[in-house]
Amino acid sequence: MINHIYSDFLRHSKHYRTEVRMKNYLVISNNTIHLEWINEILTIQGNKCLTLRYDEKEKLANTENTFKPDFVIFDIFSSNFDEDCIRPFLDEENSVTVMLLTSKSNPFQKYYFKKYGIINFLYIENDVHSFTEALKGVKPRKRMKPWPKTVLLLTVREYEILRHIAGGKTSKEIAKQLQISKNTVDTHRNKMLQKLKLSNSTALVNYAIKSGLI
């Protein structure tokens, strides 16, 4: 799919120029093809683009001083996505606009919105026109009401398991679907109970519903 979109873009790149010029985009992904075609789309529009991989943490830490991005695109569809990389760009004092590249079928968009206020998503299923329109239509990050710190400590894996618990699945069923061990599921469940200071799964689900997590 990506190869097809990339080829289409290269054939028709002159049609995708926009009036926006010279913005700085930082793109972080472990997928070489994603990095290449996003870089092509952005640079043909007259923007500056810096591409990094998630394991280039030292370079990533220095981008605020050396590159000063206006926008950051995190590819959460590629392997080894590191959620810790997002946090420095989401400080209240940081004016950078964060976007997430993902699939339309990703069930965790609500998680990133609820936890970080991220509202800009780019989808790998989009054709080039839809992708460039999404880039032009990005909105400033929505400032969320302060959440309890315990909720903010939940990881994306814990959120994933919480969704299944709320759906009435047992640890064995969750383990089979996620292709992990039952003990791992139980460990995540217990960690969530500890973080939220709750006593059982029913209380965990009720808390998640009331707080808007699910």
N, C-alpha and C positions, 0 to 999 in steps of 0.2 A: 504493500500500500504506500509506504513512504517513498520507495523508489519511483513509483508512478507519479506521485505528487511532485517530487523533486525534478523528474524529467519534464513534467508539464511546465513547471516554473521556468526552467532553463530555456524552453522553447518559446515561452511567451512573456519573458521577464519585463520587457518594455511596457507591457500593459499594466504592470503592478506598481508603477511609480506613484507616489502620493505627494501631497503638498508639504508634508512634514519633513523637515530636514535636520540633520546633524543632532540627533539624540544619541546618547550613549546607552547601549544595551549590553548587559552582561548575561551570557547564556551558559548555564551549567548543566551538563549531561554526561553520562558515560556511553552514550550512543553516538558513534562517529557520524552516521548518516544524519541524525537529527541535528547535530552541530553544524554540519555542512549546509543543509538546506535552509536552516533558520538564518545562518550567517549570510547566505546568498540573498534571501528575501530582504533582510535588514539593510545590507550594504547597497543593494541596487536602489533602495529608496533614499540613499544619501546619509544613512546613519553610520555611526561607528559601532563596531561589535567586537566584544572580547569573549572568546569561548574558553571554558575551563571544564575540567573533569572534577568529580567529587573528591578524588584523592589528592587534588592539588590545593590542599588546605592553606598552605603558606601564601600562595599567590592570591587565593580567595580572601584571606585576611587583610591583604594589602591593597585590595581594589579600591577601597574608600579613599585612599590617599593617592594612588597612582592612576586610577582610571575614572573615578567618580561617576558611577553609573546613574542614569536617570530611571532606568527600568532594569529589573532582574527577572530572567525567565529560568525557573527551576523545572527540569524534566523529571517528574515523579513517575513517569512511565518506564524509564530506563532502570537498569539494575543498579543496586547499591545506592539508591537514593538516601541521602543523609539529612534527616530532619533538622539536625543541629545547625546545618548550614543556613537555614532560613532565618533563625532567630535574630542574628545581628542586624538584619535588614528590616526588622519589624519593631525596632525601638521607637518610642513615641517621638523622639527627636529626629528620626531618620525620615527624609522626604522621598526615599526611593519607592517606586511602585513595583510591587511583586506580582508576577504572573506564574501560573503553574501550567506546564504542558502535560497533558494527561489524556486518558481515553474517556469518551462519553459514558462508558459503562463503569467507570471508577466510582465505587460507593462512598469514598471518603471525602468528597468535595465538601460535604456539610461539616465534617470534622475540621478541615482547614479553615472554613469560614467561621465556625463557632470558636475555634481555638485562637486563630490569628487574625480574623477579619478579612481574609483573602477573598476577593470577589471576582478576580480576573482569571479566567481559565481559557487556555488554548487547547484545541483538540486535534489529535493526530489524524482523526477521520476526515477533517475538513479539507476541502480543496484549497488551492492557493488563494483564490479570491476571498473565500470565507475567512481564511487565516489572516490575510492582510486587513480585512475589515475589522476583525477582532482586535488586531494591534492598534488600529486607529481609534477604536472605541473603548480603550482601557479607562477605568475610573479610579480615582484615588481610593486607597484602602479605607474601608469602613472602620471607624473607631468603635470598638465594642465596649459595652459596659463591663467593668471589672468583674472577672469571675473568681470564685474561690481558688486559691493557689493549688488546692488539692486536685481540682478538675484539670487545671493546666498541666499537671504532672502526668496525666494519662498519655501513653504513647499511641501511635497509630495502630499498632498490633493489639493493644489492650482495647482500643475503641472497636476494632474489628471483632474481637471476641465478645465484647459487650453487646454489640448488635445481634450476634447470634444467640447470646443468653436471653436477650429481650425477646427474641423470636421463639423462645421455648425449647431451644435445642440443648441436649445434654452435652457434657464434656466429650463423651465418646463420639457423638455426631459432629461436633465442632472440629475435633481432631481429625476426623476422616475428611471433612470438607477442606480444611486448611493444610492437610498433609503434614501434620505435626503430631507429636505424641499426646496422649490424654494427660500425662503428668505435666506437660508444658502448658496445656490449657488450664489445668487446675492451679499451676503456679501463677499464671497471669491473673486468674480470677482472685486468688488470695492477695496478690499485690494490689489489685484495685480496691479490695475490701480494706486493706491496711491504709492505703493512701486516702481513701474517703472516710475512714473511720466508721465503717459499717459492719454489720454482723453476719449478713447472709445475702444470697443472690437476689431475693425478693426486694430487700432494701436497696440493693445496688441498682436494680432496674428502675425502681420508683424514683430514686435520686436522679438517675440519668434522664428520665422523662421530665421531671420537674425542672431540671437545669437546662433542658433543651438539647442535651447531648444526642438524643435519638428521637 
